[in-house]
Amino acid sequence: MIALVCAGHALISDESMTAAFDLPSPCISVCEIDPETRYCRGCLRTSQEIASWRDLDFEARLEMLDRLRDRRQEIGLPTRKRTRRRASKRAAPRA
């Protein structure tokens, strides 16, 4: 296993990094924070959620995508069904 190392400390393994990058960012390039809801008008993330995306592991990214899906539903926007790939990866955690 390969790991990113900084000052002698392992930061992230290649396995967890690859898994996290299997999930694309929810950004759709419509980047404007709504002053009332504090959500991005494009992806419905808060500025904190946007900033944290790159540091999240696979499970945290899945959780955020699920929250965004629920948020879209609550607002009344169309949502996508959960994909088989996401469901199968969630059912079979990495060792």
N, C-alpha and C positions, 0 to 999 in steps of 0.2 A: 504494500500500500504506500502511496506517495502522499505527503502532507506538505502544506505550505508552512514554512517555518519563519519566524521573526524573532531575532535575539534568542535563539535556542528554544523557543516555545512553539509547539505545534498549534497552528491556528485552525486549520480545517483539513480534513482528509480529502483525497481525490474522489472517493466513493460518495461522501455526503455532498461534496460540491457538485458532482455530476447530477445527483438526484435532484438537488435544489434547482439547478439550471434546466432541468427537464420541464419545469413549470415556467412558462413565459410570464412576463410582467402583465398585469391587467391594464396597463396604460394603453390608451387608444389615440394618443396625441391630440387630445382636446383638453389642454391643461389650464384650467381656470378654477380657482377656489370660490365656491358660492359663499357670499358673506353671511347668509342666513343659516345654511345647514353646515357650513365649514367642510363640505365634501367637494372634491374635484368634480366638475360638471361632466367630465369624460368617464373616469373610472370609479367614481364615488368613494375614493379613499380620502382619509384626512391627510393633512400635510405630514403628520407623524408616521402614518402608515406608508406613505410614499417614500419618506426618507429611510424607513427601516427595511424596506423590501430586499435590498441587496444583501443584508446581513442575516436574513431569515433562512433557517434550514427547511428541508422539504416539508416536514409536518407543519411547521408554522406557516409556510406559504399556502398549504392546502387549507388550513384553518382560516386564513385571511380570505382566500378565494370563496370559501363557503360563506363567510360573513358578508362579503360583497354581493354574493348571489342573493342572500336573505335581504340585504339592504335594498337591492334593486326591486325585489318582490314587494317589500313594504312600501316603497315609493310608487309602485305601480308600473315599473318599467319592465319590458320583456326580459326574460331570463333564459339561459340555456340549461338543458338538463345536465346533470353530472355525467361526465364521460365514463366509459367503461375503464379506461386507463387509470383515471383517478380513483375509481372505486376499487379496482384490483390492487393498486399500489397501497391503498389505505388498509385493505384487508390483509395484505401480506407484508408486514413491516420488515425492514432490512435488518439483517443480523449484525 
